[in-house]
Amino acid sequence: MRRINTLFLLASLSIASAFAQLGSGFVGNGYYRIRNLATSRYIYVTDNKDYYNKMKDAEDFQAIQLWKDANKAIPDPATVIYIEQQANNKNNYDLQAQGTGVHQFTGMYVNVKNIAQGVYEVYASRAGVMKYLSDDEQSTSEQGTMGTRGKSNYRRWVVDQITTNHATNFFGIKPDPAMQVNGKYYQPFFAAFPFKLASPNMRVYYISKVSGSEAVMKEILSGEVPASTPVIIECASTEPTNNRLELLTKSNITIKDNKLEGVYFCNGKRPQESTDAYKVFDESTMRVLSVVDGKLVMTNTDLSRVNKIKVTDWENLVKVQANCLFANTSYLPVAADIPATLSITIDATGIEDIISDNKDNAVEGVYTLSGAQLRTTNDVKGLPAGLYIVGGHKFVIK
């Protein structure tokens, strides 16, 4: 008989347990963050596997981590949980995050029992023994420990809905300040949820082609990105509050020529069976976004763009250092004979409709190569170096 995945069942119950407590509570199907009532530590989904130690009769809770600080949670997709109430049974819920979910794992939905007005305690039983999910770390440290030993408020949880205009519970991109080109910041990004750019001065791209030593970057002009689509996001700021995303429940956009791939997790503490917990960086077949000499490139030479973590060498049962891709990031898979560093060029698709060889019909104004209008006149004074469309013709500023 297949063992029910108790970790995700418990974690899912914990999410549903916060309905009608603090914050917005559950107000319908949508995206939420979940924090412990006693410690204010947020739930992070950092793997899609559950393991059970038969000798100790204990779950391995490392797939669910707990961390303090709303500012840490805001730009991290691992904290975004989609809660879906089932129409045929209002007591049943499905919880989805990071490309996985309760129903997918267990074949069942979560049932929630209300213990008191606005308060839910989360429990599961095995062999007649009741266990409550809790934050077992009662110190003031930043990281908690998911377990079943906590009492009172340590086993109670708060749900807050994520909304675009929320003062503190929104989702925003936080690019690395080092990833700056001409005053813009760039962030490789990969998330399970579809989204749309919600702040001004943001753009979203993908790699549509690799040709020789060049990678061609193409803008998604609508600013809408389907679920599980690896992209590169351009921001005018490093502050997440200025780089907000609107989380969508679905998207009808289709992107067929995206060469990027993505990873959800970077968790080196997982058992060897968890092939998705982390992805080791292969310098021969992977390129990551970087800035070299003030220009965007895809490269295998900038190891600051990968995460140096300790992973378990299960053959020798020791921890070893490994260069792994950051969680929720995009990367470019390549053939082994591709150059170590690829320069990035912008796809000019879309500029034909504003370019005219007829001078009488020339389009007034300054545009980007993707067709976005920057100025209504042909004045280029003060623009940063780059390639533009000015008066319907290509124009280079050096």
Secondary structure, DSSP 4 states (H G I P E B T S, - for coil): -PPP-HHHHHHHHHHHHTTTSSTT---SSEEEEEEETTT-PEEEE--S--EEETTTTEEE-TTEEEE--HHHHTT-GGG-EEEEEETTEEEEEEEEETTEEHHHHHSS-EE----BTTB---EEEETTEEEE-EE---SS-SEE-EES---GGGG-EEEEE--TT-SSS-EE----TTSEETTEEEEEE--SS-EEE-SSS-EEEEEEEEETTEEEEEE-TT-EE-TT--EEEEES-S-GGGSEEEE-S-----------EEE----TTS-TT-TTS--B--TTTEEEEEEETTEEEEESS-GGGSEEEEEEETTTTEEEEEEEPPTTEEEEE--TTS-SEEEEEE--TT-GGG--S-GGGPPPSEE-TTS-EEESSS--TTPPSEEEEETTEEEEE-
